[in-house]
Amino acid sequence: MLKVTEAAANAINSLVTKNNMPEGAGLRIAPQSQSSRSEGIGLSIAARPADDDTVLDAPVGAKVFLAATVVYELHEQQLDVEMLGDGDEQQPRFFVDRRPKDEV
C-alpha cells in the first residue's frame, strides 16, 4: 500500500486547514483523465472520499483517498513532498517515489 511520509502528511493537513475543509477531508489521488491513464495522476483536496476510494490514515491524522484505479499502480510507493518558495509563500510539491526495499 502507498506509504505517506510525515512531511507529506503535515502538508496535507496544512492544505486542508488553509482551504477550510471539513473534518475528515484529505488529499485525493486519481487519474487526471477518465479517458486515458497516460495523462498521469492528479491530486486534489477533497471533503470526502468517493464511494470506491481506498482511505489511508497517514501520520499526524492526515487522510489520503486513493481512486480504485490507482491503488495497484501506487503499491510499494511513497508519497512525499518538497516545499517550494520562501517563507509564508511556500507551496507543496507532492511526488511519488519507490520505497526503499527495506520498507516494502
Secondary structure, DSSP 4 states (H G I P E B T S, - for coil): --EE-HHHHHHHHHHHHHTTPPTT-EEEEEES-SS-GGG-EEEEEESS--TTPEEEE-GGG-EEEE-TTTTTTTTTEEEEEEEESSGGG-EEEEEEEEPPGGG-
